[in-house]
């Protein structure tokens, strides 16, 4: 990126704003790119500086507008806060690259959320309208969640629960405000500060953030295309005294691994023998491109599995609703923690989620979205194989939202990410998903974003960045 170009464009726009009236509309990013022969990233950075200075505001779908110049004021002296705050307990303080807001012109292969075209938008809007006319908007729901929504989550598992195991019921379910809140409650209630928690390596970065917030000590266990070696899990449990293992057996984030039946039985047997919990994060249940094995929770009759299931990605990121399913005293501890953290989940949000998943069209939508994801996955794979041979896809996932790609020896993932960003393509470096030192240089590429028609363009940029 040329810093001089950014500075020149920034000064030009500053001069323009000095002469413009408040509320004046700036030229579009596309116009600025053409007028100044600048890259989209240069334009975005210049606009970001103006936005940070409070000189412009962006209105999605409308444009970018000049704001009234703010009166200069004395700077605040906040240095005193250093002493009472002390050293931060959390070591994971950087904003995840997956949460970076993409410029309008960029090709976004970094975000972990599906494009709105993959959501049940019409059904969702109708649900909001219906729920707005009910008491859900003004009545406090039960602490554990609406009985009907808890019943939905329980019935989902009961459909696939083995006849030899007791079927889960609504009384086993706790509704939480998204899976991140569910993970935080589980880690606080079940593991506890200073205690060890086994995790796959690599594993979901959000789980590591939640564990870090809870003061939990992570113990990485190597994990491959079939999941972790059960013998390694058993050895780690014995060595550390850990009483819980966090896993994503179905389309793991980031690797895309899906455990087979034998692997699921082996890991569950280890947990039973060691008297440990398995925290099963079933984040991608709605994104299966072909039938996936039943969750571990469907094989467990003795309360070893704590099951987490979210609707946030498949229904809408605006409907942060998830559920934890647990049996026995551990459920009561998790419920107590969720009450301490958030009291209860908005009844209106719960009712909207329930309305959507109760519609006859819900399962048809899930099938259509899964088929669309498979088309996108295949299109990105074809583009990468032709234009970015420097990437190795170790496993083609049969579900989920992304590909996990290894770089050739000698390449640096952070440098590749930066080079792609300069070319208008956003990807995420793989180091975020490792609880300890990365075992290689990886990048994660999401095929569920808003620009599937630009995969060839993105692959060419990746190819140039990995030459």
N, C-alpha and C positions, 0 to 999 in steps of 0.2 A: 504494500500500500504506500502511496506517496503522501507523506504528511504535509508537504508544501501545497499539494492540490487541495487537501482538506482545509488548510488554513486560508488559502485564497478564496475558496467558496464560502467559508465561514465569514470572512470579512465582507464579501460582497453582500451576503444575506443580512449581515448586521447593518450595513449602510442602508439597504433597502428597508429594513424594519424601522430605522431611525426616521425615515421619511414617510412611512406608511401610517395610516390611521389604525387605532385598535380595531380588531375584527377583520382587517384586510386579509384576503386569502392569498397564501403563497403559491407560486407555481408548483405544479405536481412534481414528484420525484422524477418521474419519467422525463418531464420537460427539462428539469435541471441537468439530468444525465446528458440529454441531447445538446442543450445549449452550451454546457461547459466541457463537453467531451470527457466527463468524469465517470468513474465506475459507480455502480449503485451503492457500494460500501462507502465510498468517499462522500456521497450525498447524505447517506444515513448518518455518518459520524458528524458531519457538519450540523445536521438537524438535531442530533442528540445533544450537542453542545448548547445549541440555542434553547432546546427544551429544558436542559438542566439549569440554565440561567433564568428560566421563567419568562422567556421572551415570546415563545410560541406555544400553542397547544394543538394536538392532533385529535380530530374527531373521526373515529373509524367509519369508513364509508362516505365521509363528507369532504374532508380535506384538512389542511393545516393552516392555522390562522394566527395573526399577530395579536399579542396581548399588550395591554397597557404597560408602559415601563414602570417597574416598581421603584418606590422611593428608597434610596440607599439608607441603610441602617447600620448601627454599630454591630460588630460581630459578637456572638455569644461566647462567653468563656466557660467551656465545659470541661476543662482539664481536671477540675476537682473530682470528676466522676471516676477517674482512674483508681484512686485509692479505695473507695468503698466497693467498687465492682471487683477488684482483684483480677487474678489471672482467669481467663475464660475456661470453664470446665470442658466445653466442647472443642474438639480439634477439627471438626468438619464445619467450617464457617463459610466457605465459598458457596455462592449460588451455583447450583448445578447447571451445567451447560444445556441440559434438556429443558430448562425453564426460561432460557433466553428468548426474548421477543424477537421474532424474525421481521426484518424490513419487508415491505410489501413486494419488492422485486426479487427477493431471495428465494432460492429453492430450499425448503425446510425439510431436512432429513434427520433432524435432531430431536424434535419434540415427541414425548411419549404418549400424546393424546391423538386419537383418530380425527381426521378431517370431518367437518360437519356433514359432508355428503354421506358419511358412513354411520350417521346417527339417525334415530327415528324421529326426525324433527317435526313432521306433521303430527304424529301421535303425541309427541311431547308438548307441543303448543296447545293441543286440545285438552291434554291432561291439566296443564296450568289453568286453563279457563274453567274447567270443571271444579278443580280444587278451590279456586278463588271464591266459589259460591257456597263452600261448605264451612263447617265450624273449625276445620283444621287450621284455618288462618288465625284463629283467636283462642284456641284451647290448648292447654299444655298436655303433651302426650305422656304415656307411661315412661318411666325411666329406662326400661329395657327396650322400648320401641313399640310401635303399633302391633297388636296381636296378629292382625291380618298380614302385615309385611313379614313379621317373624315366621308366620306360617308358610309364606311363600318360600323363604330361604330353606326352611326345614323340609318342605315337600320336595324341593329340588334334589336334596341329598337323599331323601327317603326313596325316590324313584330308582336310585342305583345302589342302595344299600343291600348288602348280601343278606340272604334269608337267615343266616346264622348269627347276624348282628342285630341288636335292637335299633329300630328306625329312630332317627332324631325327631324331636318334636319342637313346637314353637317355644316351649319353656326352656329349651337349651340355647336359644338364640338371643343375642344382644345386638341391637342396631347401634352403629357408631357413625359419626360424621366423617365418613371416608375411611379408606384402609389405613392411611397414615396415622389417624387417631387410634384406630384399632390396634395397630402395631405398638404404638406408644403405651397404650393401656396394658397390653399383654406383657411387654418387656418389663414395665414397672411392677406389675402384679405377680408375675410368674418367675421372673429371673431376679430382678433387684439390683440395685447399685453395687458395683464392685464384683458382681458374680459373673461367671463365664457363660457365654452363649455360643454354641456351635453354629457356624454358617458355611454355606457353600462358598467356594472361591473360584470364579467371581460370583457375585450375588447382587441383588437389587440395592442400588445406592440409597434409596429412601429408607429401607430397613436399617441400613447402617447409621443413617442420620437419627432415626428413632432410638436405636440402641445407644448411640452416643449421648443423646439427650437424657436417657434413663440412667446413664452411668454404667451401662452394661459393658463387660469386657468381651470383645469378639475373639473367637477361636476359629480361624479359617480351616476348612477341610477341602482339599482339592476336589474339583467336580468336572466331569467331562460330559460327552454327548449323552451318556446314559445316567448321569447323576453321580453322586459321590460313591466311593467304594464303601460298602457296608462295614467291611473290616476296619477301614480307616475311621469311620464314624464310631464304631465300638471302642477302638483304641483311644480316640480323643475323649470320649465320655469317661473312660476309665482313668485316663491320665489327668484330666482337669477337674473331675467331679461335677461337670456341668449337668444340669437337670433339664436342658431343653436344646432342641435343634431347630433352626429356622430353615425352611426349604420352599422351593417353588417346583414341585414335581411336574407341572404341566406347562410347557412352553416358557421355560425359565427366562427371566430378564437378567442378563442380556443374551445368554447363549442360545436360547430357543430350544434347549434340551427338553425332552419329554420322556419320563421314566416309563419303562414297560412294567407289566404286572409283576414279574419276578423281582425287579428292583424295589418296587413299592412294598412287597411282602417282606423282603429282606431288611429294609430300613425300619419298617414297623416292628419286626421281630426284635431287632436290636434295641429299640426303644422300650419294648415290653420287658426284655430281659434285664435292662439296666434301670428300669423304673423311671424313665425319662419321658418328657413331653416332646411331641413333634408339632411345631407351629407351621401349618400348611397354608401358604399364601396362594390361593387359586385365582390369581389376578386376571388370567386370560381365558377363563372358562367360556366366554361368549365369542372368542375369536378362533375357534377350532376350524381348520380347513378340512379335517377329516375326523371321525370319531376318536376321542381320546379316552384312555383308561379312566375308570371311576376314581374319584378322589380318595386319598388315604382315609379320610374321615368315614367313607362308606364301608371301610374294612375294619373299623375300630369299634369295639363294643365296651371297652373298659376305661374310656376317658383319657387315653394317651394322646389323641390328636386334638389340637386346638385349630379350628378351621376358620379361615378368613376369606370372605367373598365380597367383592365390590361391584357396584353398578355404575360407578362414576365414569369409567371410560366407555362403557357400552350404551348407557342411557344418555348421559350428558355431563360434561365437566362442571356444569352449573348445578347439578344434582349430586352433591357429595353425600352419598349414602352407601354404607357397607354393613356387613354383619359378621359377628364373631359367634361361632358355634362351639360350645364346650359343655362337658358333663361333669357333675360333681362339685366339690368345694371350689375348684379352680374357676368355675363360672361365676360364683359369688364374689370371688376376689377381683376378677376382671370387671364385673358390673360395678363394684364399689369404686374401682379406679376410674372407670368411665364417668361415673357420677361426679367424682372429684375433679375430673378434667373439664367436663362440658355439661354436666347436669343431665341433659337429654338432647336428642336430635330434633330439630324443627319438625313439628307435626306436618306442616305443609309440604316440606321436602319429602318426607316419608310417604305422604299420600300421593304426591306426584309420581314418585318412583313406583309405588304399588299400582297406580292407575296404568302406567305404561306397560309394566310386565304382566298385567292381568288382561290386556287386550288380546283378542284372537290373533292380531297381526304381529305380536311380539316375536314368536318363534320364527315366523316367516321372515321378519326383518333380520333376525340373527343369521339365518341361512343366507340371505342375500348379501349381508355385510361380509360374511365369511368368504363367500364366492368372490366378491369384489377384492377382498384382501389377497386372495390367492392369485388373482389376475395381476394385481400390483406387485406382489412378491416376484412372480415369474418375469414380469416386464423389467423390473430392476435387476434381477439376476442376469437376464440376457444382455442388458446394457452394460453391466459391469464386466461380464466375461469378454465382451467385444472391445470395450474402451478403457478398462482399468485392470489389466492383468496383474498389476502389483498388489491386488487384494486377493486374499484366499478366504473363501467362505467355507469354514470347516464343517458346517452343518446347515442344510436347508431345512428350516423349521416347518412343521406341519400346522402351525398356529401362531398366534401372537401378532406383533406389529412391526418387527424389525429383523434385520440381518446382523450377525456378529462377524466381523471381518478382521483377519489377521494381516498385518503388514509384513513385507519382506524384511529379512534381517538387515539391520543397519538403518532402517527408517525410524523416525520419531513421530509418534501419533500426534503430539501437540503441534509439531511443525506442519503436518499434513492438514490438521484442522485449520490452522491459520492460513495456509495456502488456499484451501477450499473456500474459506470465508472471503478472501480477496477476490475470488472468482464468483462470488454470489451464491455459494452453496454452504449451508450450515449442517455440520455433522458433530458428533460428540466423541471425544477421546475415551478410550476404554478404561483408563486408570480409575475413573469414578466408581467402577463396579468391583474393584478389588479391595478386600478388607486389609490386606497387607501389600507388600511389593508386587507389582504386576509380573506375571510370568511370561509376558510378551507384549508387543505393541499392537493394540487393537483399536478399531473404531466401530461405533454402532450406527447403523443406517436404518432409519425408519421409512418403511414403504407405505405408511398409512396417512401421510401428510396431504397437503392440499394441491400438489402439482404432479400427479402421475404422468401427465403428458410431457413433462420436462425431464424424465429419468435419463434419457440419452444425453441431454445437455449436462446433467449432474454427473453422469458417469465419465464424460469427457473431462470435466473439471477434476474429478478424482484421478483420472488417468494422468493428467498433467501434473497433479500434486504428488503422485507416487512414482514418477519416472526415476 
